[in-house]
Structure formats: C-alpha cells, structure tokens
Amino acid sequence: MGGIFIAGMIHLPPLPGSPRGGQPLEEIVKYAVTEADKLQSAGVDAVIVENLGDYPFFKDNMPPITVASMSVIVREVRRKLGLQVGVNVLRNGCIDAFSLAHVNGADFIRCNILIGAYATDQGVIEGRAAELLRLKRSLNSRVRILADVHVKHAYPLYNLPTELVAQDLAERGGADAVIVSGPRSSLPPSIETVKKVKESVQVPVIVGSGISLGNFKEFCGVADGLIVGEVDFKENGMIGGPSKVEAYKKLVKGCKGV
C-alpha cells in the first residue's frame, strides 16, 4: 500500500428499505459525494462507503434494495473521486460488497467475518471465504479483501489467539490485508496486539477501530494503515455523522508529515 494507509469513513444514512429510511436515494448520493470530497481534501488515501444507518443489520445475503442502493452510491463516489474506494456492506455482506465493488470499479472491501464463526447481535455469523475467493477467481478481479481479525461487536467461537487467526486469514482465507480492532467501535486494540499480528503475517495490518485525536500517533508508528471514523472525526461528535475535515487533516499531517 506504500507508507501509512489512511481510510476515512463515509457513513451512510438509512438507505431505501431500511426500517429507519426516509431520504430519497438521490439525496443520499449527494451526501456521499460531498463526504468523499471532504475526505479527499483532508488528504486521506481512501474512503470506505458503509451502510451504518441500516441497523438492525442482516447477517448476510442482503436485500436486493440495499445492494442496488449501495451500488448506485459507490458508482457515483468512484466516478467523482481520485482516491481509492472501499465498500463495507453491514453486517457481513462480503459477497454483495465484492460484487458491487467489482462492477463499479471500487478498489477493496472490508469483510467483517471472512473465516471462523462469531456470536453477534445478528446471531451466529459464519465466514464466507470459500464463496468469496471463488467469486474473485471467477471474475479475475483485482478488488482486494481486507478482513477483520476477531471483529468488533462479536464474540469469537473461533477463539484462537489473535495472531493465529490473522495467520489463518492471510494463509487460508485469502485476505489481502488484515484488520485489527478493539471489542467495540469506540475502543482501539492494544499496541501489543497490533505488534503481535504484524510479526505473524506478511500482509498489511490495519487498525480498524478506536482511532482518536489522542492516540493516532501511537498507531501510525506500528500499523500499516488506519481506518478512521470515530466521534473525534465527526461534526459535533455524532456517531455516523458528517466528517470533520480539520480533524482528518490533523491526523494525516501527524501520520504522514504533510
């Protein structure tokens, strides 16, 4: 990925079909493109489009209306942006995310549960590596798979040490990079955990939760990348709200020296 990789989050409001939906899709598209412009101006390397407003989430096999809406949004963000674009279809819509990323020219997906099994508030979710890697091969796709190690908001039934799960993700699951998180979105992993994973795999290691203005410099010196979208980087500290450009600029300058 070349140096520290910083991805900013585009947290979408409820999409059509969501129990909390209401906005026309065109308004959501405009919001997503505006967010992408803001994050690009802050100097991040990539944005991740995520349907955070769609809770409660399906485990996988997302409703067609959700996939169709996400596809339109990702396409417009991709058309108007010079940065890398990633996709995360919550909760674990890895097949859907990969499919729409491929057809719309996005660069990568985040797959929360690629291997193993986890107890979550959506029930027990099992990994989709077998289907996902076969899809990637059949499409001869360049879309990269960023996969979580012991994903946040979940209890691992595949309860090996974090570094061993990371090895399995890279070696048996086919992940192009692994994501290390804390137990919840607001909580970071320990520096020691990130270091252990770095020592255990040959693929990039990305921190996927809990990055704040107070701790980002610690992780910049250890990880290969950061996924950033917590309350310090949101207007009025609102979870899932619009991005705070000045906070992102401070992080980019602190990590990259630019």
N, C-alpha and C positions, 0 to 999 in steps of 0.2 A: 504493500500500500504506500510505501515511500514516506518515512517520517511519521510523526504522530497523526493519526487519522481522527478527525472530529466530525461527528454526525449530529446535526440538530434535528429535533423532532417537530414534525407537523402533525399536531394532534387534531384530528377532525372532529367537528360537532356531530351529533347523531345523524346518520345517513337515512335516506328513504328506506322504510321498512323497520327501522328501529322503534322500540316502544316509546322512546323519547324524541322521535323525529318531528320535524315541523318545517324546517327550511327547505326551499326548493333546491334541487341539485346544483343549479347554476350559481346560486349564492355560495354554496359550499365550495364549488370550483374556484370562484373568485377569492374566497378566503384562503384556500390552499395556495394559490398562486401568489397572493400577497405575502403569506408566510414564507414561501420559498424565496421571494425577492429579498425579504428582510434578512433571512439567514445567509443568503449569498452575500449581501452587503456586509455582514458581520465577519465573513472570511472563513466559514466552515468548509469542509471538503465535500460534504454530502448532506442530504436531507432524507429522513425516513417518514413516509406517509403512513399513518396509523389510524385506525378507526376507534380511537379511545372512547368516543361518545356513544358507542353502540352497546354498552353494557345493559343488562346481563348478556354475556357472550355465549355463543355456541362453542362446543368443543372443537369441531372441525366440520367439513362439508357445509360450508356457509350457504345461506340462502342466495339464490341467483340475483336478487335485487341488490344485495350487499356487494357481491363480486362485480356486477355490472357498474354500480356506482363508483366503486374503488377504481375500476379500470378507466373510466372517464376522467377521474381526478388525476390519477397517475399519468395518464397520457398528456393532459394539459400541463402538469408540472414539468414533465420531461421535455415538452416542446419549448417551454419558456425559460428553461434553466440550463446554465452551463456546467453545473455541478453533477456529481453522481447522485442517483436517486435510488433509494431503497424502499421496500414495501414490507409492512407487517400487518397481516390480517388476523385480528384477535378473535378467539383465544389462540387456536393453533391451526389456522388455515394455511398451512405451508404449501399444500398443493395448489390452492386457489391463488395464493400470493405469487408463487413461482410462475404459474400460467399467465397471470395478468402482467407480471413483470416482464416476461419474455416477449409477449406480443406488443407491449408498449415501449420497449427499449430501455427498461429500468436496469440497474446495474447489479442489485443484490436484494436478497430478502433476509428478514430475521425470522428464524424458525424457533419458537419457544421450546418445543419438545421434539427433538429430532430422533432420539433414541430413548429407551427405557420407558418407565411409567411413573406418573405423578398423580397424587390426590390433590385436587384443586376445588375451588368453589363451583366449577362446571362439572364436577365428577372426576372419575379416573380418566386421564388422558394418556394414550399410548403413542410412542414415536411413529413417525411416518417415513423413516429413512429409506426403506425398501422401495416404496412407491415413488418417492421424490427423486431418488438417484436414477431410477429407470426413466422417469419423465425427462430429467435433464439429459440423459444419454440419447433418448429417442428424438429429442428436439435439437441435439447438438448445440445446446445453449451455453452461452457464456455468463449467464446470470449466476452470481456467487451465492453460496449458502452460508450465512452467519448464524451459528447455532448456540443456544444457551446451555451452559453447564449448571445443573441444579437451578432451574429458572425460578425467579421470584414469584411470590404468591402461590407457592406449591410445596407439597411435601413429597420428597423422593421415595418411591417404592424401590427404585433402582439406587440403593443407598450405599454406593461406594464412595471413597474419598474423592473430593472434587477433582484432584489432578488425574485420577484414574478415569473418571467419567470424561474429562477433557481428552485424554488419550483415545478413548473409545470413539468419541465424537469425530476426531480427526482421522483415525485409522480405520474404523469400521463403519462410521456413519457418513463419511464423505464430506464433512464440514470444511469449508474453505477458510473459516476463522471461527474462533470460539469466544463466547461472551460470558463473562464472569459477573455475577450480580450479588447483591445482598438479599435478605429474605423478603424485602418489600421494596417498592419503587423508590421510596424516600431514603432507603438505607444502602450504603455502599458495602462492597465486600471489604475484607481486611486486605491491607497491603501484602501481608504474608501469604494469603490465599492466591492473590494475583501472581506473586513471585513463584509460588509452587507450580502454578499452571504454566507459567512462562518456561520454567525449567523442564516441563514434561512434554511439551508439544512443539512441533516445527511450524505450525500455522500461526498467524497473528492472534493476539489475545486482546480483547476489547472489554472495557469496563462498561456494564450496561445498566447500572442503577446508582442512585445516591450521589451523583456528582453535584457539588455545590461551589459557590464562590470561595468557600473557606477551605476546601480540600482538593480542588482540581490539580494544584501544582504537585501534590504528592503522587497522584496517579499518572500525571504526564511523564514523570521520570521513570515509570515502571511499565506501564501498559503500551501496547502498540496503537491503541485507539480508545476513544471515549464516545459514548452515546449520551447526549446531553438534552435534558428536557424537564428537569425538576423545577420546583417553585422559584428558586433563585433566578431562573431564566424565563419566567413568565410574568407578564404585566400584572401588577397587584398581587403577585404571589398566588395566582389562581391555577390550580391543577388543571391541565389540559387547555389552558387559555392561550391567548396570543403571545408570541415570543417577545422577549425583552432584548432588543438589539444591543444595547450598551453592555449588558451582562455577557452576552456571547462574545462581543468584541474584546472584553477584558480577558475572558478565558482564552480566546485564540491568541491574543498578544502574549499572555502569560505562558502558553504552551509552545508557541511557535516563534516568539520573539519578533513578530511583525505587527 
